[in-house]
Amino acid sequence: MKLYEEFKPQGLEVLLLDIKEDPDVVKKAVQERGYSPPVALDQKGEVMEAYQVTGTPTVYLVDAEGRLIGRATGARSWDSKEGRQVLQSLLESSAPATTAMPQQADLSPETPFLASTAWVSENLQNPQVRLVDLRTPEAYEEGHIPGALYFDDSQLFTTKEGVSGLLPEVEQLEEALAKLGLGEGVKVVAYDDRDGLKAARLFIALDYLGYPQGSLLDGGWKKWVAEGREVSKEPLQVQPVPFKGKPDPNKLADAKWILSHLHDPGVKVLDVRSLAEYTGEVVRAYQGGHIPGAVHLEWVNVLQALPAKGPQDPEIKVLKPLPELRALYEKAGVTPEKEVVVYCQNLIRSAHTYFVLRSLGYSKVRGYNGGWNEWGNRTDLPIEK
């Protein structure tokens, strides 16, 4: 209201729209809080549907010519330098304020699936960015990146025919991803506090369903906090938006496919578990060992720890430089021209490797959905130690 009164003499108009609320409740709230802008009711949700509102609060910015300049969903503070610049731009010109409210959310061409903390900080009010927090609900409530949406990653797991840890069927995935409230072309930036493991699971689900705008926050929540960046306790609520995927079967592999390609020189199977699991020293299924012919490179080898500021500071890991990553995989015989199948126990660690390879431009990467949960528990499949 302070900004409204300040900018009103310059021509700023504000319309408050309350959705599906009791008129008496709204009237009382207006009187108690001293709202001066007009307030309208959308009891049937018709305006909400027409404008494709996916969460509340949603702020629409419209210039003097009635053109939509931008949209911001979730709690936002307009009483800031950037917010004031946007309002001033609206009042001074009818031209879209594209710098203040970018309509595209393009990451670097070199790392189209990796977002830096600086990039996210610059795009906190970009309506074309959906930040997704995959930590625990308790951690999210204690504090999260402003505008981030909590997402329960258990929706990305299912059990079928005794094999746990599988990606769900397409219909189940679509139902889960609809809860992200994604509009067309929205960039998804996923983060967690487990070195990207949970975020990578969301990435492979999106990639499998043909959604090209998935990405991870490099360093995740730990790096964001360590840099002293803004933290919010305001939860984001969004309305589900139907998610219709275009599943690509070439993004996943099953046991039958792998078995039929064990001796194919154009296929490389990559085991990203620990060395002890690979050799069979540690057994996490009926049998220990690895898929015949699989090469080993533990998933965590692609990460590097940042120097700690103090002995009590948590270890923060980020991806190694891209040239170093390419050399690491090529040394293991995992080269871009090959069709690469990555696996671990249940497509968690291997989902991270899948993400890294896709970030390096590998176009033929498959995640083994069953992993060692399936292969190691089947006596009809060959193993090596």
PALUMBA-537090 format. One record per residue (C-alpha): residue in one letter; x negated, y, z. Coordinates in nm, 3 decimals, padded with zeros to 5 digits, always signed. Layout:
N
A, X, Y, Z
...
***
This chain:
385
M, +00.000, +00.000, +00.000
K, -00.295, +00.229, +00.068
L, -00.419, +00.196, -00.290
Y, -00.067, +00.240, -00.425
E, -00.026, +00.572, -00.246
E, -00.374, +00.679, -00.357
F, -00.328, +00.602, -00.727
K, +00.044, +00.675, -00.759
P, -00.011, +01.046, -00.848
Q, -00.227, +00.930, -01.142
G, +00.052, +00.714, -01.280
L, +00.007, +00.377, -01.111
E, +00.330, +00.179, -01.083
V, +00.371, -00.130, -00.867
L, +00.657, -00.380, -00.869
L, +00.668, -00.640, -00.593
L, +00.841, -00.961, -00.698
D, +00.954, -01.210, -00.433
I, +01.022, -01.564, -00.550
K, +01.313, -01.778, -00.430
E, +01.352, -01.594, -00.100
D, +01.659, -01.510, +00.106
P, +01.762, -01.148, +00.031
D, +01.814, -01.062, +00.399
V, +01.469, -01.192, +00.488
V, +01.310, -00.984, +00.213
K, +01.505, -00.673, +00.311
K, +01.395, -00.706, +00.672
A, +01.030, -00.756, +00.571
V, +01.040, -00.448, +00.348
Q, +01.178, -00.236, +00.630
E, +00.935, -00.368, +00.891
R, +00.625, -00.332, +00.674
G, +00.719, -00.001, +00.521
Y, +00.682, -00.100, +00.155
S, +00.725, +00.200, -00.070
P, +00.705, +00.033, -00.416
P, +01.025, -00.126, -00.549
V, +01.088, -00.491, -00.461
A, +01.274, -00.738, -00.685
L, +01.396, -01.093, -00.624
D, +01.343, -01.389, -00.855
Q, +01.567, -01.635, -00.673
K, +01.602, -01.875, -00.967
G, +01.234, -01.863, -01.055
E, +01.310, -01.741, -01.409
V, +01.043, -01.469, -01.409
M, +00.794, -01.707, -01.254
E, +00.857, -01.961, -01.531
A, +00.852, -01.701, -01.809
Y, +00.516, -01.561, -01.697
Q, +00.374, -01.908, -01.619
V, +00.293, -01.821, -01.260
T, +00.086, -02.109, -01.123
G, +00.030, -01.982, -00.769
T, +00.105, -01.711, -00.522
P, +00.020, -01.436, -00.483
T, -00.029, -01.358, -00.853
V, -00.118, -01.007, -00.972
Y, -00.049, -00.904, -01.332
L, -00.229, -00.600, -01.470
V, -00.042, -00.425, -01.751
D, -00.164, -00.114, -01.931
A, +00.036, +00.193, -02.037
E, +00.136, +00.025, -02.363
G, +00.280, -00.277, -02.185
R, -00.008, -00.506, -02.281
L, -00.122, -00.771, -02.037
I, -00.481, -00.694, -01.938
G, -00.543, -00.968, -01.686
R, -00.401, -01.196, -01.423
A, -00.543, -01.292, -01.085
T, -00.402, -01.575, -00.876
G, -00.466, -01.605, -00.504
A, -00.560, -01.357, -00.237
R, -00.760, -01.067, -00.383
S, -00.887, -00.742, -00.237
W, -00.831, -00.455, -00.479
D, -00.973, -00.211, -00.226
S, -01.322, -00.272, -00.358
K, -01.553, -00.110, -00.610
E, -01.458, -00.357, -00.883
G, -01.088, -00.342, -00.799
R, -01.083, +00.036, -00.807
Q, -01.267, +00.037, -01.140
V, -00.999, -00.188, -01.288
L, -00.716, +00.035, -01.164
Q, -00.894, +00.349, -01.283
S, -00.947, +00.194, -01.627
L, -00.577, +00.115, -01.654
L, -00.486, +00.471, -01.574
E, -00.741, +00.641, -01.797
S, -00.686, +00.438, -02.110
S, -00.443, +00.194, -02.266
A, -00.736, -00.012, -02.395
P, -00.785, -00.352, -02.229
A, -01.035, -00.347, -01.943
T, -01.222, -00.646, -02.080
T, -01.538, -00.585, -01.880
A, -01.365, -00.568, -01.544
M, -01.120, -00.851, -01.616
P, -01.287, -01.093, -01.859
Q, -01.055, -01.320, -02.052
Q, -01.321, -01.578, -02.130
A, -01.535, -01.770, -01.886
D, -01.826, -01.893, -02.093
L, -02.129, -02.037, -01.921
S, -02.475, -02.034, -02.073
P, -02.491, -02.225, -02.406
E, -02.792, -02.410, -02.264
T, -02.597, -02.531, -01.959
P, -02.227, -02.528, -02.059
F, -02.133, -02.759, -01.771
L, -02.340, -02.598, -01.494
A, -02.240, -02.279, -01.312
S, -02.480, -02.081, -01.096
T, -02.375, -01.920, -00.769
A, -02.445, -01.580, -00.925
W, -02.213, -01.655, -01.219
V, -01.935, -01.771, -00.987
S, -01.978, -01.461, -00.771
E, -01.935, -01.241, -01.079
N, -01.621, -01.431, -01.183
L, -01.433, -01.457, -00.853
Q, -01.149, -01.246, -00.992
N, -01.151, -01.396, -01.339
P, -00.810, -01.560, -01.403
Q, -00.977, -01.793, -01.653
V, -01.179, -01.962, -01.378
R, -01.044, -02.224, -01.140
L, -01.273, -02.299, -00.848
V, -01.206, -02.643, -00.705
D, -01.322, -02.740, -00.355
L, -01.368, -03.116, -00.309
R, -01.485, -03.117, +00.052
T, -01.266, -03.235, +00.338
P, -00.945, -03.041, +00.412
E, -01.092, -02.946, +00.751
A, -01.403, -02.799, +00.588
Y, -01.187, -02.609, +00.340
E, -00.980, -02.457, +00.621
E, -01.293, -02.346, +00.807
G, -01.406, -02.149, +00.503
H, -01.439, -02.177, +00.126
I, -01.534, -01.976, -00.180
P, -01.270, -01.702, -00.228
G, -00.995, -01.816, -00.462
A, -01.098, -02.183, -00.449
L, -00.831, -02.452, -00.456
Y, -00.860, -02.758, -00.233
F, -00.834, -03.087, -00.421
D, -00.817, -03.431, -00.261
D, -01.060, -03.646, -00.459
S, -00.895, -03.969, -00.337
Q, -00.651, -03.908, -00.623
L, -00.935, -03.998, -00.859
F, -00.970, -04.353, -00.723
T, -00.762, -04.667, -00.745
T, -00.792, -05.043, -00.700
K, -00.689, -05.289, -00.968
E, -00.718, -05.668, -00.972
G, -00.940, -05.659, -00.665
V, -01.184, -05.402, -00.806
S, -01.196, -05.083, -00.601
G, -01.326, -04.740, -00.695
L, -01.177, -04.736, -01.044
L, -01.057, -04.425, -01.221
P, -00.676, -04.442, -01.223
E, -00.470, -04.499, -01.535
V, -00.417, -04.200, -01.764
E, -00.069, -04.121, -01.631
Q, -00.193, -04.117, -01.271
L, -00.487, -03.895, -01.363
E, -00.261, -03.654, -01.546
E, -00.032, -03.632, -01.244
A, -00.328, -03.559, -01.016
L, -00.490, -03.303, -01.247
A, -00.159, -03.121, -01.294
K, -00.205, -03.008, -00.934
L, -00.499, -02.793, -01.046
G, -00.249, -02.561, -01.217
L, -00.465, -02.515, -01.525
G, -00.365, -02.281, -01.804
E, -00.507, -02.306, -02.154
G, -00.885, -02.268, -02.168
V, -00.935, -02.227, -01.793
K, -01.288, -02.309, -01.682
V, -01.296, -02.555, -01.391
V, -01.590, -02.509, -01.155
A, -01.600, -02.793, -00.903
Y, -01.810, -02.796, -00.590
D, -01.865, -03.003, -00.276
D, -02.118, -03.046, +00.004
R, -02.251, -03.384, -00.115
D, -02.499, -03.276, -00.383
G, -02.230, -03.279, -00.651
L, -02.111, -03.639, -00.615
K, -01.745, -03.556, -00.561
A, -01.752, -03.272, -00.812
A, -01.900, -03.503, -01.076
R, -01.615, -03.749, -01.028
L, -01.373, -03.472, -01.122
F, -01.595, -03.380, -01.417
I, -01.591, -03.730, -01.566
A, -01.213, -03.751, -01.519
L, -01.165, -03.424, -01.708
D, -01.415, -03.521, -01.977
Y, -01.252, -03.861, -02.026
L, -00.914, -03.694, -02.075
G, -01.055, -03.454, -02.333
Y, -01.063, -03.139, -02.120
P, -01.383, -02.960, -02.230
Q, -01.390, -02.688, -01.964
G, -01.518, -02.887, -01.666
S, -01.834, -02.781, -01.483
L, -02.021, -02.807, -01.151
L, -02.156, -02.541, -00.919
D, -02.533, -02.589, -00.898
G, -02.629, -02.630, -00.533
G, -02.265, -02.651, -00.431
W, -02.125, -02.517, -00.107
K, -02.458, -02.537, +00.077
K, -02.633, -02.301, -00.164
W, -02.338, -02.061, -00.167
V, -02.345, -02.028, +00.212
A, -02.724, -02.015, +00.235
E, -02.724, -01.714, +00.002
G, -02.483, -01.532, +00.233
R, -02.210, -01.506, -00.026
E, -01.848, -01.424, +00.045
V, -01.639, -01.685, +00.229
S, -01.262, -01.690, +00.270
K, -01.015, -01.877, +00.492
E, -00.718, -01.779, +00.276
P, -00.585, -02.098, +00.114
L, -00.488, -02.093, -00.252
Q, -00.149, -02.240, -00.341
V, -00.073, -02.309, -00.706
Q, +00.224, -02.448, -00.891
P, +00.150, -02.770, -01.083
V, +00.111, -02.729, -01.458
P, +00.175, -03.036, -01.675
F, -00.158, -03.186, -01.781
K, -00.151, -03.379, -02.106
G, -00.483, -03.547, -02.167
K, -00.633, -03.692, -02.482
P, -00.820, -03.991, -02.340
D, -01.136, -04.091, -02.522
P, -01.208, -04.463, -02.471
N, -01.569, -04.401, -02.575
K, -01.631, -04.214, -02.249
L, -01.584, -04.531, -02.041
A, -01.705, -04.891, -02.062
D, -01.570, -05.213, -01.915
A, -01.743, -05.544, -01.846
K, -01.629, -05.695, -02.175
W, -01.778, -05.408, -02.378
I, -02.109, -05.419, -02.189
L, -02.135, -05.797, -02.221
S, -02.088, -05.774, -02.597
H, -02.363, -05.509, -02.625
L, -02.630, -05.654, -02.394
H, -02.863, -05.723, -02.687
D, -02.771, -05.418, -02.894
P, -03.088, -05.208, -02.950
G, -02.874, -04.898, -02.991
V, -02.731, -04.931, -02.639
K, -02.916, -04.853, -02.316
V, -02.768, -04.956, -01.980
L, -02.883, -04.732, -01.695
D, -02.860, -04.839, -01.330
V, -02.863, -04.532, -01.103
R, -02.836, -04.710, -00.767
S, -03.123, -04.735, -00.520
L, -03.423, -04.949, -00.616
A, -03.333, -05.194, -00.339
E, -02.986, -05.243, -00.487
Y, -03.132, -05.281, -00.837
T, -03.376, -05.554, -00.730
G, -03.118, -05.736, -00.519
E, -03.293, -05.668, -00.189
V, -02.979, -05.485, -00.077
V, -02.659, -05.668, -00.170
R, -02.326, -05.482, -00.176
A, -02.123, -05.745, -00.360
Y, -02.103, -06.124, -00.382
Q, -02.430, -06.116, -00.576
G, -02.725, -05.879, -00.579
G, -02.936, -05.763, -00.870
H, -02.853, -05.572, -01.186
I, -02.702, -05.605, -01.532
P, -02.949, -05.784, -01.764
G, -03.168, -05.540, -01.955
A, -03.062, -05.239, -01.748
V, -03.331, -04.980, -01.675
H, -03.347, -04.811, -01.337
L, -03.352, -04.442, -01.250
E, -03.189, -04.346, -00.923
W, -02.933, -04.069, -00.962
V, -03.088, -03.846, -00.696
N, -03.416, -03.818, -00.891
V, -03.262, -03.543, -01.103
L, -03.237, -03.313, -00.800
Q, -03.496, -03.095, -00.631
A, -03.482, -02.946, -00.283
L, -03.509, -02.571, -00.241
P, -03.754, -02.437, +00.020
A, -03.582, -02.416, +00.359
K, -03.580, -02.079, +00.533
G, -03.595, -02.239, +00.876
P, -03.628, -02.581, +01.043
Q, -03.256, -02.590, +01.126
D, -03.137, -02.501, +00.776
P, -02.963, -02.777, +00.577
E, -03.144, -02.918, +00.275
I, -03.016, -02.762, -00.044
K, -03.056, -02.953, -00.368
V, -03.018, -02.821, -00.721
L, -03.077, -02.972, -01.063
K, -03.433, -02.984, -01.186
P, -03.517, -02.772, -01.494
L, -03.370, -02.912, -01.816
P, -03.707, -02.991, -01.985
E, -03.809, -03.190, -01.678
L, -03.480, -03.380, -01.682
R, -03.516, -03.465, -02.051
A, -03.866, -03.598, -01.994
L, -03.745, -03.801, -01.696
Y, -03.478, -03.982, -01.896
E, -03.688, -04.027, -02.208
K, -03.963, -04.187, -02.000
A, -03.704, -04.442, -01.886
G, -03.607, -04.508, -02.247
V, -03.279, -04.321, -02.218
T, -03.287, -04.111, -02.534
P, -03.015, -03.899, -02.698
E, -02.971, -04.115, -03.008
K, -02.876, -04.420, -02.801
E, -02.536, -04.503, -02.658
V, -02.594, -04.485, -02.283
V, -02.391, -04.674, -02.023
V, -02.439, -04.552, -01.666
Y, -02.333, -04.750, -01.363
C, -02.365, -04.767, -00.986
Q, -02.140, -04.933, -00.729
N, -01.816, -04.758, -00.824
L, -01.862, -04.463, -01.061
I, -01.962, -04.204, -00.802
R, -02.339, -04.178, -00.829
S, -02.316, -04.273, -01.196
A, -02.056, -03.999, -01.250
H, -02.325, -03.752, -01.146
T, -02.570, -03.903, -01.395
Y, -02.296, -03.893, -01.659
F, -02.259, -03.521, -01.589
V, -02.634, -03.459, -01.614
L, -02.667, -03.646, -01.943
R, -02.370, -03.457, -02.088
S, -02.535, -03.134, -01.970
L, -02.848, -03.233, -02.161
G, -02.647, -03.272, -02.479
Y, -02.617, -03.652, -02.483
S, -02.303, -03.713, -02.686
K, -02.276, -04.092, -02.649
V, -02.246, -04.153, -02.275
R, -02.014, -04.403, -02.109
G, -01.941, -04.455, -01.742
Y, -01.893, -04.817, -01.635
N, -01.562, -04.788, -01.453
G, -01.593, -05.116, -01.262
G, -01.958, -05.079, -01.167
W, -02.131, -05.331, -00.944
N, -01.804, -05.365, -00.752
E, -01.686, -05.565, -01.051
W, -02.002, -05.706, -01.210
G, -02.159, -05.821, -00.883
N, -01.843, -05.997, -00.771
R, -01.786, -06.194, -01.091
T, -01.966, -06.526, -01.120
D, -01.897, -06.546, -01.494
L, -02.124, -06.249, -01.571
P, -02.505, -06.273, -01.600
I, -02.735, -06.089, -01.359
E, -03.107, -06.019, -01.325
K, -03.320, -05.954, -01.018
***
